[in-house]
Amino acid sequence: MNSFQLIIIAFFASLLSAGHPLIAEDFSGPSLNPLPVINAQPTPARHDVSDNLSQGPLLYLGAVSCSSSNCHGSVKANAPLSSLSYTIWKRQDPHAQAYRTLTNDRSKKIAEQLQLEAPAEKSAICINCHAAPQNTYEFSNSTTNSSNLEFVSNGVSCEACHGQAAKWLEPHRSYTWNSPLWNESRKSKTGFKQLKSTVIRAETCASCHIGSAGRDVNHELIAAGHPRLLFEYTSYMDLYAQQAAHWDIGKDHKRSDGINSAESADHALNSWAIGQLVCSSQVQKLLHQRSENPNAVWPELAEYSCYSCHHDLSRTESPDPNWRQKAFAPITRPFVRSEFYSLFNRAILESAGLKVGHDSMSKLESLNIQVCQMKPQHRDQINELSDSVSNQLDLQIQHYISQTKDLDQLRKNILSDLLNQDRVDSIQSWDVATQYFLALSSLNTDLLNSQQKMQSLRALLTIRSNLAFPSFEVDRLGTQQKYLINSPQWNSPVPLLKIQHEIESLQ
């Protein structure tokens, strides 16, 4: 472990000793970084999972199986990072507190709004993401019943990302685990997840932070008070690594993932590109799962931009409410699918030398058109198209990884596409502007001299300030209460014009 990592661990240890544990609530609220937001999904059977947990042992063994001091639970400052993994997760990782958030007032209110039969901390729609990421509870004879509830109380623990450990824990403890005897194929057959692969890592994150079968933050949950999910892989991983890196980041930069470079900037670019493609595929998979579920509400309103229906909550400088806050103000915007994903697919693939066929793009465009039309009779077509589009994207991801790439040229081509005037003019929503900010933050500064870097930084800070959610204190007549309103001010053209101007300055 290097000195920087020791300083980071010491810093967080001081916070903990000062009585300020890092909990998931610390990372809630509007942010330009996709933080570890907790996820859930309503299912037709809203049952109490404690019945399942009492039936028999799960294939999950729980974080305690990794916690011994001679495995990953060391507390020695000079121990190897791998020996500190459990300790860092337990003390610093917001995921370790995911179950705890189900007992707070906000979660109780969400459960009440959803009219759940059991409290949030016992309901499958919450536990499927806040603790055990699974739909069906599988059992083995390797643990006792009492360990099941203990496992759930661990929150999002080791096996949520690394895979159920019942079949791989013993060989993982052996000296042969890192030998050719246990190759990737053999490890995968035991349920062990190969998180050294950026694709698998991004898919693992996206399965909760975007959603998947059994883990879907749909409109019903959002209306009940759950935060909307927006996820961008590289900015999430950068922030997560700052808070709770329990893996060797340096080794990440030495892995290929389809590139022949050990440079941090090249790794960041490649991870960004892979993350964009994986998240785009995951969104189509989620749409497919929503459309094929006969018990689900259709159309699923979480597929659409919030401002297709809702007015923003910001106020003008005048003390009077703006037109969007007046009762029965007409909604004139068309229904549009959320634009946060699939913005850069073509640029990434073509910049890597891959041809994106007309059929591939036309299917995605046709899918988006049918979703936006909101016609129930299109459900079967949407189901078929979303499956086809996600399968095509998965193939393109594999082709991208296997393709030899000139990363400097790839970076230049992507930046050129992002800064194209037609593309800049197309930024018409907070979601799109946010993706541009995150992309430019990751890609732009690597090609600049010191003077250009300062100009770029100033532009990005201005963009960020115009994306931030302003808060307004509102005195409710007849009461002494004040309310904080958080919403982007997209009823006004000013933030949008400023953002476009700053992006143009980078050209």
KEVOKOL-600961 format. One record per residue (C-alpha): z, y, x; residue in one letter. Coordinates in steps of 0.2 Angstrom, whole numbers, padded with zeros to 4 digits, always signed. Each point is the difference from the previous one (the first is absolute). Layout:
N
ZYXA;...
//
This chain:
507
+0000+0000+0000M;-0004+0017+0007N;+0011+0015+0000S;-0008+0009-0014F;+0003-0015-0012Q;+0018+0000+0006L;+0002+0018-0004I;-0008-0003-0018I;+0012-0014-0003I;+0015+0010+0006A;-0005+0014-0011F;+0000-0010-0016F;+0016-0009+0005A;+0008+0017+0001S;-0006+0004-0017L;+0007-0016-0007L;+0017+0003+0009S;+0001+0017-0007A;-0001-0008-0018G;-0018+0004-0004H;-0009-0016-0002P;-0019+0001-0002L;-0003-0006-0018I;-0016-0001-0010A;+0005+0016-0010E;-0001+0010+0015D;-0019-0003+0000F;-0003+0004-0018S;-0009+0015-0007G;-0016+0009+0003P;-0007-0003+0017S;-0016+0001+0010L;+0005-0016+0009N;-0001-0017-0010P;+0018-0004+0002L;+0008-0017-0004P;+0000+0003-0019V;+0007-0014-0010I;-0012-0009-0012N;+0001-0011-0016A;-0010-0006-0014Q;+0003-0003-0019P;-0005-0018-0005T;-0001-0007-0018P;+0016-0011+0004A;+0013+0013+0004R;+0013-0013+0004H;+0016-0001+0010D;-0004-0008+0017V;+0018-0005+0003S;-0004-0016-0010D;-0014-0004+0012N;+0011+0004+0015L;+0013-0012-0006S;-0012-0015-0002Q;-0001-0004+0018G;-0004+0006+0017P;-0015+0011+0004L;-0012-0003+0014L;+0007+0017+0006Y;+0015-0002+0012L;+0005+0018+0001G;+0003+0012+0014A;+0016-0009+0005V;-0011-0014+0007S;-0007+0013+0013C;+0017+0009+0003S;+0008-0010+0014S;+0003+0009+0016S;-0010-0012+0010N;-0015+0002-0012C;-0004+0018-0007H;+0018+0006-0004G;+0005+0006+0017S;+0010+0016+0001V;-0001+0003+0019K;-0009+0016+0005A;-0009-0009+0014N;-0006-0015-0010A;-0019-0003-0002P;-0007+0009-0015L;-0004-0017-0008S;+0019-0004+0001S;+0004+0016-0009L;-0013-0002-0014S;+0013-0005-0014Y;+0012+0013+0006T;-0012+0014-0001I;-0006-0006-0017W;+0018-0001-0007K;+0005+0017+0007R;-0015+0011-0001Q;-0014-0008-0011D;-0001+0008-0018P;-0006-0017-0006H;+0017-0008+0003A;+0006+0012-0014Q;-0014-0004-0012A;+0012-0011-0011Y;+0014+0013+0000R;-0012+0013-0008T;-0001-0011-0015L;+0019+0004-0004T;-0002+0019+0001N;-0001+0012-0015D;-0019+0002+0001R;-0003-0018+0000S;+0012-0003-0015K;-0009+0014-0009K;-0017-0008+0003I;+0007-0017-0006A;+0006+0009-0016E;-0017+0008-0003Q;-0009-0017+0002L;+0013-0008-0011Q;+0002-0014+0012L;+0011-0015-0006E;+0010+0000+0017A;+0005+0014+0012P;-0013+0005+0013A;+0009-0010+0014E;-0002-0016-0010K;-0017+0003-0008S;-0016-0009+0007A;-0011+0016-0001I;+0012+0009+0012C;+0006-0015+0011I;-0018-0005+0004N;-0002+0015+0011C;+0018+0005+0004H;+0005-0016+0006A;-0010-0016-0002A;-0019+0003+0000P;-0005-0014-0011Q;-0005-0005-0018N;+0005-0018-0001T;+0017-0005+0008Y;-0004-0015+0011E;+0014-0011+0006F;+0004-0012+0014S;+0015-0009+0006N;+0003+0010+0016S;+0013+0013-0007T;+0014+0000-0012T;+0000+0009-0017N;+0012+0013+0005S;-0012+0006+0014S;-0013+0005-0014N;+0010+0015-0007L;+0005+0004+0018E;-0019+0000+0005F;-0004+0012-0015V;+0014+0012+0005S;-0008+0002+0017N;-0014+0010-0007G;-0017-0001+0008V;+0005-0011+0015S;-0008-0009+0014C;-0010-0013-0011E;-0007+0013-0011A;-0012+0005+0014C;+0001-0015+0012H;-0002-0014-0014G;+0012-0013-0007Q;+0009-0008+0014A;+0005-0017-0007A;-0014-0008+0009K;-0001+0010+0016W;+0017+0005+0005L;+0004-0015+0010E;-0016+0000+0011P;+0002+0019+0001H;+0017-0003+0009R;-0008-0012+0013S;-0007+0004+0016Y;-0017-0007-0005T;-0003+0013-0014W;-0009+0012+0012N;-0009-0014+0009S;-0018-0006-0004P;+0008-0014-0010L;+0004+0012-0014W;-0017+0010-0002N;-0003+0012-0013E;-0008-0013-0012S;+0015-0011+0001R;+0013+0014-0002K;-0010+0006-0016S;+0002-0017-0008K;+0019+0001+0001T;-0001+0017-0010G;+0003+0011+0015F;-0010+0016-0001K;-0010+0006+0015Q;+0005+0018+0000L;-0007+0003+0017K;-0017+0001-0010S;-0002+0018-0006T;-0009-0007-0015V;+0014-0012-0005I;+0013+0013+0003R;-0009+0013-0011A;-0003-0013-0014E;+0019-0004+0001T;+0005+0018-0002C;-0013+0004-0013A;+0005-0015-0011S;+0015+0010-0005C;-0003+0018+0005H;-0017-0001-0010I;+0004-0014-0011G;-0005-0018-0004S;+0003-0014-0012A;+0018+0001-0006G;+0003+0017+0010R;-0010+0013-0010D;+0007+0017-0003V;-0010+0003-0015N;+0000+0015-0012H;+0015-0007-0010E;+0011+0000+0015L;-0006+0017+0006I;+0003+0007-0018A;+0018-0007+0001A;+0003+0010+0016G;-0006-0011+0015H;-0010+0010+0013P;-0019-0002+0000R;-0006-0010+0015L;-0011+0007+0013L;-0002-0009+0017F;-0009+0004+0016E;+0003-0013+0013Y;+0000+0009+0016T;+0011+0015-0005S;+0012-0013-0008Y;+0001-0010+0016M;+0002+0015+0011D;+0015+0006-0011L;+0007-0017-0002Y;-0001-0003+0019A;+0009+0016+0003Q;+0014-0006-0011Q;+0002-0018+0003A;-0012-0008+0012A;+0007-0017+0004H;-0016-0006+0009W;-0008+0005+0016D;-0012+0014-0004I;-0007-0001+0018G;-0006-0017-0004K;-0009+0006-0015D;-0011+0010+0011H;-0005-0014+0010K;-0006-0011-0014R;-0019+0000-0004S;-0002+0000-0018D;-0018+0000+0004G;+0000+0014+0013I;+0001-0001+0019N;+0012+0013+0004S;+0018+0003+0004A;+0000+0019-0004E;+0012+0006-0013S;-0013+0011-0007A;-0012-0014-0002D;+0013-0011-0008H;+0004+0014-0012A;-0018+0003-0005L;-0003-0019-0002N;+0016-0002-0011S;-0005+0015-0011W;-0017-0008-0003A;+0007-0017-0004I;+0014+0007-0011G;-0013+0010-0010Q;-0011-0015-0003L;+0015-0012-0004V;+0008+0013-0012C;-0016+0003-0009S;-0002-0019-0002S;+0018-0002-0006Q;-0003+0014-0014V;-0015-0010-0006Q;+0010-0016+0000K;+0014+0008-0010L;-0013+0006-0013L;-0007-0018-0001H;+0018-0006-0003Q;+0003+0013-0013R;-0016-0003-0010S;+0002-0019+0000E;+0018+0000-0007N;-0002-0002-0019P;+0017+0006-0003N;-0002+0016+0010A;-0003+0017-0009V;-0018+0005+0002W;-0007+0012+0006P;+0014+0001+0014E;+0003+0019+0001L;+0007-0002+0018A;-0018-0002+0006E;-0004+0018-0005Y;+0004+0017+0008S;+0016+0006-0008C;-0008+0017-0003Y;-0013-0009-0011S;+0014+0001-0014C;+0014+0010+0007H;+0002+0019+0003H;+0008+0005+0017D;+0018+0007-0002L;-0002+0015+0012S;+0003+0018-0006R;-0010+0015+0003T;+0008+0016+0008E;+0001+0006-0018S;+0017-0004-0009P;-0011-0007-0014D;-0005-0018+0000P;-0018-0003+0006N;-0013-0007-0012W;+0004-0017+0005R;+0018+0001-0006Q;-0004+0006-0017K;+0002-0012-0014A;-0016-0009-0005F;-0010+0008+0013A;-0017-0010+0000P;-0004-0012+0014I;-0017+0004+0006T;-0001-0011+0016R;-0010-0017-0001P;+0009-0016+0003F;-0003-0005+0019V;+0006-0014+0010R;+0013+0004+0013S;-0010+0006+0015E;+0013-0004+0014F;-0009-0016+0006Y;-0018-0005+0005S;-0004+0017+0006L;-0005-0005+0018F;-0007-0017-0002N;-0018+0004+0003R;+0004+0011+0015A;+0011-0013+0008I;-0012-0014-0002L;-0016+0009+0005E;+0009+0008+0014S;+0004-0017+0007A;-0019-0005-0001G;+0002-0010-0017L;-0013+0003-0013K;+0007+0004-0017V;-0012-0007-0013G;-0005+0009-0015H;+0007-0014-0011D;+0017+0001+0008S;+0002+0019-0004M;-0009-0001-0017S;+0013-0013-0005K;+0014+0011+0005L;-0008+0015-0009E;-0003-0011-0016S;+0018-0006+0001L;+0007+0018+0001N;-0012+0006-0014I;+0005-0014-0012Q;+0019+0003+0004V;-0002+0019-0004C;-0009-0004-0017Q;+0016-0008-0006M;-0009-0012-0011K;+0009-0016-0005P;-0016-0010-0001Q;-0003+0003+0018H;+0016-0010+0005R;-0009-0016+0004D;-0013+0009+0011Q;+0013+0010+0009I;+0009-0016+0004N;-0016-0008+0007E;-0005+0016+0010L;+0017+0003+0007S;+0001-0018+0006D;-0018+0001+0008S;+0004+0017+0008V;+0016-0006+0008S;-0008-0016+0007N;-0014+0011+0007Q;+0013+0011+0008L;+0009-0015+0008D;-0016-0006+0008L;-0004+0018+0006Q;+0018+0000+0008I;-0004-0016+0009Q;-0017+0007+0006H;+0008+0016+0006Y;+0013-0010+0010I;-0013-0011+0008S;-0012+0015+0004Q;+0000+0007+0018T;+0004+0019-0003K;-0002+0015+0011D;+0016+0008-0006L;-0004+0018+0007D;-0016+0000-0010Q;+0009-0008-0015L;+0013+0014+0001R;-0014+0014+0001K;-0010-0008-0014N;+0015-0001-0012I;+0005+0018+0005L;-0017+0006-0003S;-0001-0008-0017D;+0017+0007-0005L;-0004+0018+0005L;-0017+0000-0008N;-0002+0015-0012Q;-0005-0011-0015D;+0015-0011+0003R;+0012+0015+0002V;-0007+0008-0016D;+0004-0017-0009S;+0018+0002+0003I;+0006+0004-0018Q;+0017-0009-0002S;+0017-0001+0009W;-0003-0019+0003D;-0016+0003+0009V;+0006+0015+0010A;+0015-0010+0005T;-0010-0014+0007Q;-0011+0012+0010Y;+0016+0008+0007F;+0007-0018+0005L;-0017-0005+0008A;-0003+0017+0009L;+0018-0001+0007S;-0003-0018+0007S;-0018+0003+0007L;-0003+0018+0004N;+0011+0005+0014T;-0006-0014+0012D;-0016+0009+0004L;+0006+0017+0002L;+0005+0011+0015N;+0017+0009+0000S;-0007+0016-0008Q;-0009-0010-0014Q;+0016-0011-0002K;+0010+0015-0004M;-0013+0006-0013Q;-0001-0017-0007S;+0019-0001-0002L;+0001+0017-0008R;-0013-0005-0013A;+0008-0016-0004L;+0017+0008-0002L;-0008+0013-0012T;-0008-0015-0010I;+0016-0009-0001R;+0009+0015-0006S;-0013+0002-0014N;+0002-0019-0004L;+0019+0001-0001A;+0009+0000-0017F;+0008+0017-0004P;+0016+0000-0009S;+0005+0012-0013F;+0017+0004-0008E;-0002+0002-0018V;+0014+0008-0011D;+0000-0009-0017R;+0004+0013-0013L;+0017-0002-0007G;+0007-0011+0014T;+0006+0002+0017Q;-0010-0014+0007Q;-0014+0001+0013K;-0014-0012+0002Y;-0011-0004+0015L;-0018-0003-0004I;-0010-0009+0012N;-0019+0000-0002S;-0016+0005+0011P;-0007+0016-0006Q;-0017-0006-0004W;-0003+0011-0016N;-0002+0014+0013S;-0016+0000+0011P;+0010+0009+0014V;+0007-0016+0009P;-0017-0009-0001L;-0010+0015+0007L;+0013+0002+0014K;-0001-0019+0004I;-0019+0000+0000Q;+0000+0016+0011H;+0011-0008+0013E;-0010-0016+0001I;-0016+0011+0002E;+0009+0008+0015S;+0001-0017+0009L;-0019-0002-0001Q;
//
